Amino acid sequence: MSKTHSSEDFQDKRAAFGAMVQSLRQSQKLTLKQVSEASGLALSTISKIENSNLSPTYDVMLKLAAGLDTDIVSILDGASAQTPKPSPTGRLTVSRRSELPRLQAENYLFEPIATQLKNRLIDATYATVTARDISEFSAPIRHGGEELVIVLSGAVELHSDLYEPIRLETGDSVYYDAAMAHAYVSVSEADAVILNIVSGANMTEEILNVKS
C-alpha cells in the first residue's frame, strides 16, 4: 500500500469517526457544551473530532462514549445510544477478523471485537501498536475498569505511572487496574499486535471520575 493511499485511508476513517460522533450527539439533541461537561473533554477537542481535525486516543474515545451515554462500539458503528439493554441469556456473536471495523487513533490501530452486541460487560479489541517511543504519546491512557492485555505478535513495552517499563514478548500477558496511566510501544522489528480486554462495572461513571 502506498503512503498516499495509507494517508487517504487514515483521513477517511478519521472523517467517518467524526461524523459518527456528531450524529450520535445530534440524535440526542445535545450541544457541544453539554457533551463537554458530561465527558470532561474540552469543547474544542470535541469540535475538532467532529470536524475531522483530530484523531482521538483510546481514553478520549471512552470519555466521548460516557458523555454521549453510550459505549465505544456505538460510536464506532454509529448505532443509536438508546438501544435497550437485552437479556444476556443466549447472546452470541461471531467476529471474523477480516470483517472487523478499523479505527486509526494516536499510536494504535484498533479493531474492536463483537461490535454486534451492545451493552456488553467487556470490551475486547485487537490493537496494532505503532508507537516506537513513549515520547510519541501526548498523554498516557487511563480509564475505569480492569484490563487484560495479551501480546499476539511481536513485542511491546508497557509504560505506566506506577511501575518501571515492562517488556512483553509474544504470548506474554499483563493484567492491571486501568485507572493507572498506561501506554504501549512496539519494541519488535514489526509493529506488535495485542489483544486488549477491558472489564468493569459502571464504567461510564468510573470513566468520568478518572482524571486525565
Buried (B, 14 or more C-beta within 10 A) or exposed (E): EEEEEEEEEEEEBBEBBBBBBBBBBEEBEBEBEBBBEBBBBEBEBBBBBBEBEBBBBBBBBBBBBBBBBBBBBBBBEBBEBEEEEEEEEEEEEEBEEEEBBEBBBBBBBBBBBBBBBBBBEBBBBBBBBBBEEBEEBEEBBBBBBBBBBBBBEBBBBBBBEEEEEEEBEBEBEBEBBBBBBBBBBBBBEEBBBBBBBBBBEEBBEBBBEBEB
